[in-house]
Each structure stands twice: as C-alpha cells, then as structure tokens.
Amino acid sequence: MKKILLLSDTHNYMDDAIMKHIREADEVWHSGDIGSLDLLEQIRRVKPVRAVFGNIDGQDLRVQIPKVLTFECEGLKVLMTHIGGYPGKYDASVYAKILEYKPTLFISGHSHILKVMNDKKLSLLHLNPGAIGKYGFHQKRTMLRFDIDNGIPKNLAVIEFDRW
C-alpha cells in the first residue's frame, strides 16, 4: 500500500502546511503548473515525485518532466496531464490517449476546481486536486490524499486551506 499526495497548480507557492502533508506521503504526484524547478526540487528532496508540466511552466521544467505521464503504481494504471478535461468533456488529444492506455485513474489539473468523478463509460476514476497555490480565482486551496492498495484507490480525502 502507498500513500499518495496529489497536488496541482502550486504556481511556485509552498508553505509549511503543504510540506507537512508531503512528509506524510510515500509519493507526491503533481499535475502541473508547478511554477519553478526550485519548487519541484524542494519536493524531490523530501519525497519521490511524479509530475507533468503545465501551461505556466517554463523550459527548465519542460525538459525534465513530460506533458503526459503514464505509469503503474501498486497495480493502478494512471494517466496524468495538466490540461485534460473531465468525463464527458475530455480534451480530444487526451481522450485518444485514454482510449489507447486504458487507465483506471485519470488525473488532470489546470481548472483550479476540485473534481472527483467516475467515468462509467471508460471505467476510470477522474481526479483533479484543484489548486494549492495562491494564484488564481479559487477561494479555497485544495489537494487530495489517498492510498493505493492492490490497484484500488482508497481512503480519498480532501485537504483544504483558506486561500489567504
């Protein structure tokens, strides 16, 4: 079993409260708009990170991490990208990748809106952790924590902070 912390849209913001949750996880997954290579390295010094770049991320991040990441963790097939849409409204290029890879978990960010949705048609769970950074229109900063046990995400929890 692995404990995962799922972040998105840090926009180069990190604080002690976020770091506390990072230290409690086995792995950190970041679905883009990290903000800087320094912030990514700060997380990497504490825990293993799986990440994709987002639309605000510069070349320094884009040469280190992919736009789309597919992987398996504890038997769970994952597809992660920053701009991907959600069930019923997938980005066309992402939809093709979903059909090809057939993940059981699809993760995106970008919207700054927390979403947890089942896609019964494609037999997958969609997660968007919202935004944990302070840049953007969101009123609450959010991230997700969950366990993966034999290919099944369990104990999903929303971690929420005030914006300011």
Secondary structure, 3 states (H helix, E strand, C coil): CEEEEEECCCCCCCCHHHHHHHHHCCEEEECCCCCCHHHHHHHHCCCCEEECCCCCCCHHHHCCCCCEEEEEECCEEEEEECCCCCCCCCCHHHHHHHHHHCCCEEECCCCCCEEEEEECCCCEEEEEECCCCCCCCCCEEEEEEEEEECCEEEEEEEEEEECC
